[in-house]
Amino acid sequence: MNNKVYQRMSIKLINVLFLLSAMFLLMNCSQRKVADSARSGQMTLAVDRHLSDIATSQIETFTRYYPDAVITLMPSGSSKTIKHLLDHNARAALISGEPESVEDSLFTTMHHPLRREPVARDAIICIVNRMNPVSKLSIEELKSFFSGKENNGAIPLVTADDYRLQSVFAAGIGIHKKELKARGCSNETELIKRVSTDNKAIGMLFRSSLDGALKAGRIEKDIRIVPLARESHGLSAYEPTQQNIFEGSYPLVTTVYYVYYSGDALAAGFGSWLSSSGQKAFERSSLAPYKVFERTIILK
């Protein structure tokens, strides 16, 4: 009798131990951290605010192909994007326009140098109220308006916290950022609203910012984009279409850069994606791709 009780207790104990072992193994498997590689791991991507939509699209497609990769987006004003990277709050960044010389020199002198790869093209556009009679503007005229030399009653506007737009735009019209004379708006939405209610306002913003406002339903019907010409007496003024941006015929084209730490496997892998397969997503957005791949059509 005692033997039978002992056997039953032993069997129960073995079953309990087996169950606990299985649960322990299952917990270990579920908590296993995927190692970093070009197609796996976790990272945060800092982006200039107006690039959030295209960055989200690129991340969704990349992680659909490579489900072991988890990329979290961190949008901010351009004054903070690179700072997030330098503070190691992010492992990569997507920015519009050339970094300033101080940033560029810092990239190369760090213990782990930052790499900067061109991945797409954007444009700085000029918007006015629909009641404004101007049909086109030249770079020289924009320089006069935004340097305070001559404005003919125009009210120049930029976004106050987008120092990269200010820097790239100033360089595009041939002045230094410190010489820029314009009223600052808190964000793109305020700038668009100001232009929609004032027929003397002239606003400068990224093409992708306007597209983002359009998708979010924040666009006003009382604004329009002004075609730009390189020269005052030139007959050709260009709209910021994707084709004109890609070909460079539009005067104020900017480059979108992907910045990441050299030697970071997942950051490098995502950058490689943006430069290759990701070009198709840029082509389907308001941005222009940095390069167009030839497509082979097989005729049967």
N, C-alpha and C positions, 0 to 999 in steps of 0.2 A: 504493500500500500504506500509506504513511504517512498519507495523507488519511483512509483508512478507519479506521485505528487512532485517529486524532485525533477523528473523528466519534463512534466508539463511546465514547471517554473523555468527550467533551462530553455525550453523552446520559446516561451514568451520573452525571456530575456534576450535571446538571439534575435527574435523578430524586432524588438524595440531597438537594439543596437544597429540592426540592418537599416531600420527606418531612419534613425538619427544620422547614420552615415550617408544615406541617400540625400537627406535634406541638406546636410553639410556640403556635399558635392554640388547640389543644385544651387545653393547660395553662392558658392565660389564661382560657378559658371555664370550666373546672372550678374555678379559684381565684377566680372573680368573686364579690365580696362583694355580697350583696343589700342595696340601699339601705334605710334606715329609712323606713317609712311606717306608717300605721295598721294595715296588714295584712302587713308584712314587716319583716325585721331580726332582731336577736338581743338578748335581755335576760334578766336574772335577776330572779325574783320572790321576795322574802323573805316568809315566812308564819309566823304563830304555829303552833307544832307541831301542835296539835289540828285545824288547818284543812288539813293536808296532803292528806287524801283528796279533799276537794271541790276543792281547788286543782288537783290532778293531773287530775281529771275535766274541769274547765273548760279546762285547757291542752290536753288531748288533743282535745277537741271543736273548740276554736278553731283549732289547728294543722291539723286535718283539713280544715277549710274553707279555711284560708289556709296552705298548705304552705311558703310563703316566710318564715313567722314561726317562730322558734325561741325558746322560753321555758324557762329552766332554773329549777327549784324550789330554794329555800334555806330549809328549815324550821329553826326554833330556838325556844328559850324566849322568852316575850313580852318579856323584858328586853333581848333582842338584836335583835328584828325591826326596829324603827325605827332602831336604831343601824346596822344593815347599810345601810339606805337613806341615812342621813346621811353615812356613810363612803363612799358611792358604790360599795359592793360589790353593791348591787341598785338597779334603776331604779324598782321599785314594791314595795308591800307589802300584805299582806292581814292585818288585825288584828281581834281581838274586843274590843269595848267602846270607850268614849270615850278618846282620848289624854289624858294628864294635862295640867294647865294649862301646865306648863313646856314640854311638847312642842308643844302647840297654839300657844302664842305664838311658839315657834321657827319653826313652819311658815310663819308669815306674814311674818317678818322676814328670811328668807333671800334671797340674791341671786336664786335661782330658786325661787320659792315652791312649797310642796307643796300639792297639792289633795287633799281628803279627800271621798270619795263613799260614801254608804251603799249597800250592795249586797245585804245579807241580814240575817236575824235569828237569833240564837242564844239560849240560856238558861243560867243558872246553876242547877244542880239539886242537890238534897240526897239523899244515899244513906245507908242504914243497913243493918245486918245483918238478915236475915230473922227472927231471934229477938227483935229489938227490937220492943216492943209498940206503939210510937208509930204512930198511923194518919194523922196530919197535923200540920203545924207552921205557925205564923204567922210573919210577919216580925218581930214583937215578941219571940217566943220565940227566934228565931235570933239576934236582937240580944243577948238575955240570955246565950245560950250562947257566942257568939263575941266578946263584950266582957268576959267573965269575971265578970259581975255575978251570974249564977246559972246553974249547969250541971246540977244534979241528978245529978251523977255522970257526965254525958256527956263524951266526949272529942272536942272539935272538931278537924277536920283540914282542911288546905288543901295545895296543892302549893307548895313553898317558892320555886321559881324563877318562878312565874307571877304577877308583880307586877300585871299588868293584871287578872287574875281577882280578886286581893285588893282592888285599888282599886275595881273595879266592884261587887264584892259588898259591900264596906264602905259604899259610897255607897247601895246598894240597901237596906241595913238601917238606914241613918241614922247611921252613925258614920264617923270618919276612918280611913284605912288604918292609921295609927299606933296606933289604939285596938284593932285586931284582935288577939285572943288565941286562938291556935290552934297546934297542933303542925304542923310542916312536914314534908311527904313529898317525897322527891327527884323524883318524877314521878307521873303519873296511875296508872300500874300499881301502884306501891307503895301509893298511897292506897286504891285499890280492894281490894288484898290485905289491908290493915290493917282495913278495914271488914268484909271477909268473915270475919275471924277474931276480931272483938271486937264483942259486941252492945251495947257502950256508945259505940262510935265513930259520929260524925256527920261525913260528908265532903261538901265542896262542890267541884264541878267543872263545867266546861262540858258541856252536853248532847252536843256534837260529840266531846268527849273520850271519853265513855262509848261512843258509837257507834263510834269508832275502835278502842277496846279490844275491842268486840264483834266487829268485822270481823277483827281480828288474832288472835282466839281467846284473848285475855287476860282475858276477863270471868269473874268468879266467880259461881257459881250461888247463893251465899248472901247476895246483896245485893238490895236493892229501892229504888226511887225513892219518896220521900215527897211526897205532894201538899202544896202550899203555899197558905196563905190570907193575904190582906192584913191582916186584923184578927184578934185573938185570939178575939173572940166571934162572928166571922163563920161562917156555916154553910157557905159555899162555899170549898172548897179545890180547887185545879186541878192536874192532871197537866201536865207540860211536853210536850204533844202539839204537832205542827206547827200545828194550827188555833189552839190556845190561845196559842201563841207569836206567831203572825201577828196575831191579834186583840188581843193585849195583856192577856188575862184572867189569864194566868199572871203572878205578881208580879215575877219576876226575869228579865225579857227584856233582852237586850243586842243592840246593833247591830254588824254586821260591816262594817268600812270598808275600802275600797280606797284606798291612798295612793300618789301618784305626783308626779313633778316636772312642773310646768306647762310646756307646750311640747314634751314628749317624745312624738313621734308614735306609736310602737308602744305605749308605756305607756298613752297616752290611748285608743288603739284597743282594747286589751284591756279597759280600764275601761268603754268604751262597750258592749262585748260583754257584760260581767258585768251591766250595768244593763239590758240588753234581752234578747237571746236566751239569755244565761246564767242568767236567772231560772228557766228550766225545769229546769236542772240542780240549782239550789238547792231547787226544789220536790220533786225526786226524792231529796233527801238528808235527813239528820237536821236540817238547818237549815230555816228557813222563808224563802221569798223576801221581798225587801223590798217588792215590789209584784207584783200579779198582773195579767197582761194579759188582756183579754177575748178569748175565742175565738169566732170566727164559725162557726156550723154551717150548712152549706148543705144544705137538704133537696130532694131531686130528686122 
